Amino acid sequence: MAASLLSWRNGFIAALATAACVCLLMFTGATRIADAWFYDAAIARTGGTADNRIVVIAIDDKSLSALGHWPWRRRIHADLLGRLRETQPKAIGFDVMFSEPDYSDPDGDRALVAAVAHSGHVVMPVMVEPQEPDGTPVEVLPMSALAEAAAGLGHTAVDADPDGISRSAYLRAGLGDPHWPAFALALLATQGGIAATDIPGDRNPTQGIASPYLWNRDYRVMVPYVAARDFQQVSYIDVMRGQVPAALLHGRWLLVGVTAHGMGDSVLTPLRAGEDRMPGVLYQANLLNMLLQRNAIAPLPMAWQVPAAILLVVVPILLLLRHPSRRAWWLILAAAVFILATSAVLLSHARVWFPPMASLFALLLAFLLFAAYRMRQTDRLAHSDALTHLANRRLFDLILNREFLAARRSEKPLSLLLIDVDHFKHYNDSCGHQAGDEMLRTIAQAVMRHVCRPRDLPARYGGDELAAILPETTAHMASRIADAIVRDVNSLALPHPGAGRLPIVTVSIGVAASDPKREHDSGALLERADVALYQAKRLGRNRSYLAPAWDA
């Protein structure tokens, strides 16, 4: 085999096939599970920290025991907001939904609305939920008076991957168009917020043209989670009793929400087992933490992701075709490590998520195909004659024995041709060995033109002798094939200075057909073909001779 398998055509086909494979894996999502596994493993090593400016005021089991069953009267929440306003926090995210008036306590509603308005920096949640199971979604807002009093509204929708884990979030979303900021983004907006041009995340190219009945999302980011225990948390009831120092809450971002067991929503995250589920308010704390620390992970846009994934595979494959060797797996291993390392480095240092598995799987698939091709080529070379490219003697003996046994079992005919170039030694002496080699190649091509069925095997028997195994071929048909080869060689009119009477290259062919009832191994068939070849030479060469049947 040549040192290089690469030609312009092979390289182009390899690059095209690789690109198609990568695109197929990416756009069908076939590697989504593997990519998610790698992301979870890589993100666990980024070592994020919780911002100490965030304090979660937890509606926990202790608070429920002290204040009674949920829901509490709204005057209680109004009192909490009054106490928090005295500590002068930056803003308060009140992650509790009050979508309907409390008709049993209208004074409590008015007190809550007044407390929200007086605080000045309270953000209330917007939820999305279907009107009925699998029905059209609707936006659920706080009651109108509360919405007007709030400093801002933000959506609290949680997006989960097919495996149920929430790895990403959308910083803007809404029915029809993404008009609601995320809850954490709405909190920042109370203090000036982030400029629209600085909002991180992958843009949604279809936003603004979707159905007004669909939840439309934009600015997708991957969340670098911090464990719930790392955030500062104080109990709701402790704040109400004045047991939390004002200094702990002063100038902080406060998030009020449910953490009690069995209450509120629970978000499944890619954190390690035992920390992988967290209450919704702590999920919102993670989003706020991400925005404050400006460490949001942006998915690499598809316009960059696809060519990058293709390039990471095409380059090593082209190198492999250019420099095939027995250590090709080292190149593939190095390329695979480079692909994974590239993804991990982009994630940890550039805060960009590049899913590597489409590239990795395409690379491994290409290597398997390459290895299979190399094995096939090696096997072909092990059974091929280097000069004529016919089967070598080893393969000839193997196939002859196999076909002979098959003929005995099936009682179908098997014929054999032994082909000898007439006066080959004289040709070599007159024209030289290189000319002799070229002449043998030409004769081999003539034999292959007539011995070309799938099970037929043309072979170099040895020296200037060729052979042909013809399964399921009668003696009469084999004789006709032999005569056709003799005529074809004559028509080539290759000059032969030492041939005597006919100064062109000719061949003599011995033909024999097996008789399974008389012959017990392929050696007898080979011997009869050799005797027939001797007879063809004795009768004047440039002919074929059919060995008589056993009964003749």
C-alpha positions in Angstrom: 0.0 0.0 0.0 1.2 3.5 -0.8 2.5 5.6 2.0 -0.4 8.0 1.5 -4.0 7.3 0.8 -4.7 10.9 0.1 -5.6 12.3 -3.3 -7.6 15.4 -4.1 -10.6 13.2 -4.7 -10.2 11.0 -1.6 -9.6 14.1 0.6 -12.6 15.9 -0.8 -14.8 12.8 -0.3 -13.5 12.3 3.3 -14.1 15.9 4.2 -17.6 15.9 2.8 -18.5 12.6 4.5 -17.1 13.8 7.8 -19.0 17.1 7.6 -22.2 15.3 6.7 -21.7 12.9 9.7 -21.1 15.8 12.1 -24.1 17.8 10.9 -26.3 14.7 11.1 -25.3 14.1 14.7 -25.7 17.7 15.7 -29.0 18.5 14.1 -30.7 15.2 15.1 -29.5 15.6 18.7 -28.1 12.1 18.6 -25.3 13.1 21.0 -27.4 15.2 23.4 -27.1 12.7 26.3 -23.4 12.3 25.9 -22.9 16.1 25.6 -25.0 16.6 28.8 -22.9 14.0 30.7 -19.7 15.8 29.6 -21.1 19.2 30.5 -22.2 18.0 34.0 -18.7 16.6 34.6 -16.9 19.6 33.4 -19.1 22.2 35.1 -18.6 20.4 38.4 -14.9 21.4 38.2 -15.3 25.1 37.5 -15.6 25.9 41.3 -18.2 28.6 41.3 -18.8 30.7 44.4 -21.9 32.3 45.9 -22.0 36.1 45.9 -22.2 37.3 49.5 -24.4 40.2 48.4 -27.3 37.8 47.9 -29.3 36.8 50.9 -32.2 34.3 50.7 -35.1 34.8 53.2 -36.4 31.3 53.5 -40.0 30.4 54.1 -38.7 27.2 55.8 -40.1 24.6 58.2 -39.2 26.7 61.2 -41.2 29.6 59.9 -44.2 27.3 59.1 -44.1 26.0 62.6 -44.2 29.5 64.0 -46.6 31.2 61.7 -49.0 28.3 60.9 -50.1 26.5 57.7 -49.5 28.0 54.3 -50.7 30.3 52.8 -50.2 33.0 55.4 -52.3 36.0 55.6 -51.0 38.8 53.4 -50.6 41.2 56.3 -47.7 39.0 57.5 -45.9 39.5 54.2 -46.6 43.3 54.4 -45.0 43.3 57.9 -42.0 41.5 56.5 -41.6 44.0 53.7 -41.8 46.8 56.3 -39.0 45.3 58.4 -36.9 44.8 55.3 -37.4 48.3 54.1 -35.8 49.6 57.3 -32.6 47.7 56.5 -32.3 49.5 53.1 -31.6 46.5 50.8 -30.7 47.0 47.2 -33.8 45.2 46.0 -36.2 42.5 47.1 -37.3 39.6 44.9 -40.5 38.3 46.3 -40.8 34.9 44.7 -44.3 34.2 46.0 -47.3 34.5 43.7 -50.4 36.5 44.7 -52.5 36.2 41.5 -55.9 36.6 43.1 -57.3 39.0 45.7 -57.9 37.6 49.2 -61.6 38.3 49.4 -61.7 37.2 53.0 -59.1 39.9 54.0 -59.2 42.9 51.6 -57.3 45.0 54.2 -54.5 42.5 54.1 -54.3 43.0 50.3 -54.2 46.7 50.7 -51.5 46.4 53.3 -49.4 44.2 51.0 -49.8 46.6 48.0 -48.8 49.6 50.2 -45.8 47.7 51.6 -44.6 46.8 48.1 -45.1 50.4 46.9 -43.3 51.9 49.9 -40.3 49.6 49.6 -39.8 50.9 46.1 -37.5 48.0 44.9 -39.7 44.9 45.1 -39.9 42.6 42.0 -42.8 40.2 41.7 -42.9 37.0 39.7 -44.7 36.1 36.4 -45.5 32.5 35.9 -46.5 30.6 32.8 -48.8 27.6 33.0 -51.3 25.8 30.8 -55.0 26.5 31.3 -55.6 22.8 31.2 -53.3 19.7 30.8 -51.4 20.0 27.5 -53.4 23.1 26.8 -52.5 26.6 25.6 -50.2 28.3 28.1 -51.2 31.6 29.8 -49.1 34.1 31.7 -50.0 34.4 35.4 -49.3 37.8 36.8 -49.7 39.2 40.3 -53.1 40.9 41.0 -53.2 44.2 39.1 -52.8 46.5 42.1 -49.7 44.5 43.2 -48.3 44.5 39.7 -48.6 48.3 39.5 -47.0 48.8 42.9 -44.0 46.5 42.1 -40.8 48.0 40.8 -40.7 45.3 38.2 -42.0 41.9 37.1 -39.9 39.0 36.0 -40.6 35.5 34.7 -39.7 32.5 36.9 -40.1 29.9 34.2 -37.6 26.9 34.6 -36.4 25.2 31.4 -35.4 21.6 31.6 -33.5 19.4 29.2 -35.1 16.0 28.1 -33.5 14.3 31.0 -35.3 16.7 33.4 -32.2 18.6 34.4 -32.2 22.4 34.1 -28.8 23.4 32.7 -29.9 26.5 30.9 -32.2 29.5 31.3 -33.7 32.2 29.1 -33.1 35.7 30.3 -36.1 37.0 28.3 -39.4 35.1 27.6 -43.1 35.7 27.1 -46.2 34.7 25.1 -45.8 35.8 21.5 -42.5 37.6 22.1 -39.9 37.6 24.9 -41.1 40.7 26.7 -40.6 39.6 30.2 -37.1 39.7 31.7 -36.0 36.8 33.9 -36.7 37.4 37.6 -33.0 38.0 38.4 -32.7 40.4 35.4 -35.7 42.3 36.6 -34.1 42.6 40.0 -31.0 44.1 38.5 -33.1 46.5 36.5 -34.3 48.2 39.7 -30.7 49.4 40.2 -30.0 50.4 36.6 -29.7 46.8 35.2 -27.7 45.6 32.3 -27.7 47.3 28.9 -29.6 45.4 26.3 -26.4 45.1 24.3 -24.7 43.5 27.3 -27.2 40.8 28.1 -25.4 37.5 27.7 -26.8 34.5 25.9 -27.5 32.8 22.6 -30.1 34.7 20.6 -33.2 33.1 19.2 -33.4 33.8 15.5 -37.1 33.1 15.3 -38.1 35.4 18.2 -40.8 37.9 17.3 -42.3 35.7 14.6 -43.7 32.9 16.7 -47.3 32.3 17.4 -48.8 34.6 20.1 -50.0 31.5 21.9 -46.5 30.0 22.3 -44.0 30.8 25.1 -41.3 32.5 23.1 -37.7 32.7 24.6 -34.5 34.6 23.9 -31.0 35.0 25.4 -30.3 31.4 26.3 -27.5 30.9 28.9 -26.0 27.9 30.7 -26.1 28.4 34.4 -22.9 27.9 36.5 -24.7 26.5 39.5 -23.6 27.0 43.1 -24.8 24.6 45.8 -27.8 25.9 47.8 -25.9 25.6 51.1 -23.3 28.2 49.8 -25.8 31.0 49.7 -26.5 33.1 52.8 -29.9 32.1 54.1 -32.0 33.4 57.0 -35.3 32.2 58.3 -38.4 34.3 57.5 -39.5 34.0 61.1 -36.1 35.2 62.4 -36.5 38.4 60.3 -40.0 38.9 61.6 -38.7 38.6 65.2 -35.9 41.0 64.6 -33.3 38.3 65.2 -31.4 39.0 62.0 -28.8 41.8 62.2 -29.8 44.7 59.9 -26.2 44.8 58.7 -26.6 41.4 57.2 -29.5 42.7 55.0 -28.3 46.3 54.4 -27.3 46.9 50.7 -28.0 43.2 49.8 -30.1 41.6 47.1 -32.8 39.8 49.0 -34.8 36.9 47.7 -37.9 35.8 49.5 -39.2 32.3 48.7 -40.3 28.9 49.9 -37.6 26.3 50.9 -39.7 24.1 53.2 -39.8 20.5 52.3 -42.7 19.4 50.2 -43.7 23.0 49.3 -43.1 25.0 46.2 -41.3 24.0 43.1 -38.1 21.9 43.0 -35.5 22.3 40.3 -33.2 19.5 39.2 -29.7 20.8 38.5 -26.4 19.2 37.3 -24.8 19.4 40.7 -23.6 16.3 42.3 -26.0 13.9 44.0 -27.4 15.2 47.2 -27.2 18.8 46.0 -28.9 18.3 42.6 -32.4 19.5 43.7 -33.0 22.9 45.0 -36.1 25.1 45.7 -37.1 27.6 43.1 -36.0 30.6 45.1 -32.5 29.2 45.2 -32.6 28.6 41.5 -33.4 32.3 41.1 -30.5 33.0 43.5 -28.2 31.1 41.1 -29.4 33.2 38.2 -28.9 36.4 40.1 -25.5 35.1 41.2 -24.6 34.4 37.6 -25.6 37.9 36.5 -23.8 39.7 39.3 -20.6 37.8 38.8 -20.9 38.1 35.0 -20.0 34.4 34.5 -22.9 33.2 32.5 -22.0 30.4 30.1 -23.1 31.2 26.5 -23.8 28.3 24.2 -21.6 28.7 21.1 -24.0 29.9 18.3 -24.7 27.2 15.6 -23.2 29.4 13.0 -19.8 28.9 14.8 -20.5 25.6 16.4 -21.0 23.6 13.1 -17.9 24.7 11.3 -15.8 24.3 14.5 -17.1 20.8 15.0 -16.4 19.9 11.4 -12.9 21.4 11.5 -11.9 19.5 14.6 -12.7 16.2 12.8 -11.6 16.9 9.2 -8.1 18.0 10.1 -7.1 14.8 11.9 -8.8 12.6 9.3 -6.9 14.3 6.5 -3.7 13.9 8.4 -4.6 10.2 8.9 -5.1 9.8 5.1 -1.9 11.7 4.4 0.3 9.7 6.8 -1.3 6.3 7.4 0.7 4.2 9.8 0.4 1.5 12.3 0.3 4.2 15.1 -2.7 5.9 13.5 -4.6 5.3 16.7 -2.2 7.7 18.5 -3.3 10.5 16.2 -7.0 9.7 16.8 -6.4 9.5 20.5 -4.6 12.9 20.5 -7.4 14.4 18.4 -10.1 13.0 20.7 -8.3 14.4 23.7 -7.9 17.8 21.9 -11.6 17.9 21.2 -12.6 17.3 24.8 -9.9 19.6 26.1 -11.1 22.4 23.7 -14.6 22.1 25.0 -13.5 22.0 28.7 -11.2 25.0 28.3 -13.8 27.1 26.5 -16.2 26.2 29.3 -13.9 27.1 32.2 -12.0 30.0 30.8 -14.1 31.6 28.0 -17.5 30.7 29.6 -18.6 29.3 26.2 -20.2 25.9 25.8 -19.2 23.9 22.8 -20.8 20.4 22.7 -17.9 18.1 21.7 -19.6 14.7 21.3 -20.7 15.1 17.6 -17.1 15.8 16.7 -15.8 13.0 18.9 -18.3 10.4 17.6 -17.7 11.4 14.0 -13.9 11.1 14.6 -14.2 7.6 16.1 -16.6 6.5 13.4 -14.1 7.7 10.7 -11.3 5.9 12.5 -13.3 2.6 12.6 -13.9 2.9 8.9 -10.3 3.7 8.3 -9.2 0.7 10.4 -11.6 -1.6 8.6 -10.2 -0.3 5.3 -6.6 -0.8 6.4 -7.5 -4.4 7.6 -9.1 -5.1 4.2 -6.1 -3.7 2.4 -3.7 -5.7 4.5 -5.7 -8.8 4.0 -5.8 -8.1 0.2 -2.0 -7.5 0.1 -1.4 -10.7 2.1 -3.3 -12.7 -0.6 -2.3 -10.6 -3.6 0.7 -11.0 -6.0 2.6 -7.8 -6.1 3.5 -8.0 -9.8 0.2 -9.1 -11.5 -2.2 -8.0 -8.7 -3.8 -11.5 -9.1 -4.3 -13.8 -6.1 -1.1 -15.3 -4.9 -0.3 -19.0 -4.5 -1.3 -19.0 -0.9 -4.8 -17.8 -1.6 -5.0 -20.0 -4.7 -4.4 -23.1 -2.6 -6.9 -22.0 0.0 -9.7 -21.2 -2.5 -9.0 -24.3 -4.6 -9.4 -26.6 -1.6 -12.5 -24.7 -0.4 -14.2 -24.8 -3.8 -13.3 -28.5 -4.3 -15.0 -29.4 -1.0 -18.0 -27.2 -2.0 -18.3 -29.0 -5.3 -18.2 -32.4 -3.6 -21.1 -31.3 -1.3 -23.2 -29.7 -4.0 -22.2 -32.1 -6.8 -21.7 -29.1 -9.0 -18.9 -28.8 -11.5 -15.5 -27.2 -10.8 -12.9 -26.5 -13.5 -9.3 -25.4 -13.3 -7.1 -23.6 -15.8 -3.3 -23.7 -15.7 -1.8 -21.0 -18.0 1.8 -20.9 -19.1 3.5 -18.2 -21.2 5.3 -19.9 -24.1 9.1 -19.4 -24.3 9.0 -17.0 -21.3 12.7 -17.6 -20.5 13.7 -16.7 -24.1 11.6 -13.5 -23.8 13.4 -12.5 -20.6 16.8 -13.3 -22.1 16.0 -11.2 -25.2 14.0 -8.3 -23.7 15.1 -8.1 -20.1 13.4 -8.8 -16.8 11.5 -5.5 -16.7 10.0 -6.2 -20.1 9.2 -9.7 -18.9 7.4 -8.4 -15.8 5.4 -5.9 -17.9 4.4 -8.7 -20.3 3.2 -10.9 -17.4 1.0 -8.0 -16.2 -0.5 -7.6 -19.6 -1.2 -11.4 -19.8 -2.8 -11.2 -16.3 -5.1 -8.4 -17.4 -6.2 -10.6 -20.4 -7.0 -13.5 -18.0 -9.0 -11.2 -15.7 -11.1 -10.1 -18.7 -12.4 -13.6 -19.0 -12.2 -14.9 -15.4 -14.5 -12.3 -13.9 -17.4 -13.8 -12.1 -17.7 -13.2 -8.4 -16.5 -16.6 -7.4 -13.9 -17.0 -10.1 -10.3 -16.6 -9.0 -7.5 -15.7 -11.3 -4.1 -16.3 -9.6 -0.4 -16.3 -10.2 0.6 -19.9 -9.7 4.3 -19.4 -9.9 7.0 -17.8 -12.1 5.4 -17.4 -15.6 2.4 -19.7 -14.8 -1.0 -18.3 -14.0 -4.1 -20.2 -13.0 -7.9 -19.7 -12.8 -10.4 -21.5 -10.5 -13.8 -21.6 -12.2 -16.6 -22.8 -9.7 -19.8 -24.2 -11.2 -18.2 -24.3 -14.7 -18.4 -27.4 -16.9 -15.4 -28.8 -18.8 -16.9 -27.5 -22.0 -17.4 -24.0 -20.7 -13.9 -24.0 -19.2 -12.5 -25.0 -22.5 -14.2 -22.2 -24.3 -12.9 -19.7 -21.7 -9.4 -21.1 -22.2 -9.7 -20.7 -26.0 -10.9 -17.2 -25.6 -7.8 -16.3 -23.4 -5.5 -17.8 -26.1 -7.2 -15.7 -28.8 -7.1 -12.6 -26.6 -3.4 -13.0 -26.0 -2.8 -13.5 -29.7 -4.7 -10.4 -30.5 -2.4 -8.4 -28.3 0.4 -9.1 -30.8 3.2 -8.6 -28.2 6.5 -9.1 -30.1 8.5 -12.1 -28.9 12.0 -12.2 -30.6 12.7 -15.7 -29.3 9.4 -17.4 -30.2 10.5 -19.0 -33.4 7.7 -19.8 -35.8 5.1 -17.2 -34.4 7.1 -14.1 -33.2 4.5 -12.9 -30.8 3.7 -13.8 -27.2 1.4 -16.8 -26.8 0.1 -19.0 -24.0 -0.6 -22.6 -23.5 -3.5 -23.7 -21.2 -4.3 -26.9 -19.5 -8.0 -27.4 -18.6 -9.4 -29.9 -16.1 -12.8 -30.4 -14.6 -13.2 -32.2 -11.3 -15.0 -35.5 -10.7 -16.1 -35.6 -7.1 -16.7 -39.3 -7.2 -13.2 -40.1 -8.4 -11.1 -37.3 -6.8 -10.8 -37.1 -3.0 -8.8 -33.8 -2.8 -7.9 -30.8 -5.0 -4.4 -32.2 -5.6 -5.8 -34.7 -8.1 -7.6 -31.9 -10.0 -4.4 -29.8 -10.0 -2.3 -32.8 -11.3 -4.7 -33.4 -14.2 -4.6 -29.7 -15.2 -0.8 -29.8 -15.1 -0.8 -32.9 -17.4 -3.2 -31.1 -19.7 -0.9 -28.1 -19.8 2.0 -30.4 -20.7 -0.1 -31.9 -23.5 -0.9 -28.4 -24.9 2.8 -27.6 -25.0 3.6 -30.9 -26.6 1.0 -30.3 -29.3 2.7 -27.1 -30.4 1.8 -24.5 -27.8 -0.5 -21.5 -28.4 -3.5 -23.6 -27.5 -5.6 -25.1 -24.8 -6.0 -28.8 -24.0 -8.8 -30.3 -22.0 -7.9 -33.2 -19.8 -10.1 -36.2 -20.6 -12.8 -37.2 -18.1 -12.1 -40.0 -15.8 -14.4 -42.3 -17.8 -12.6 -41.5 -21.1 
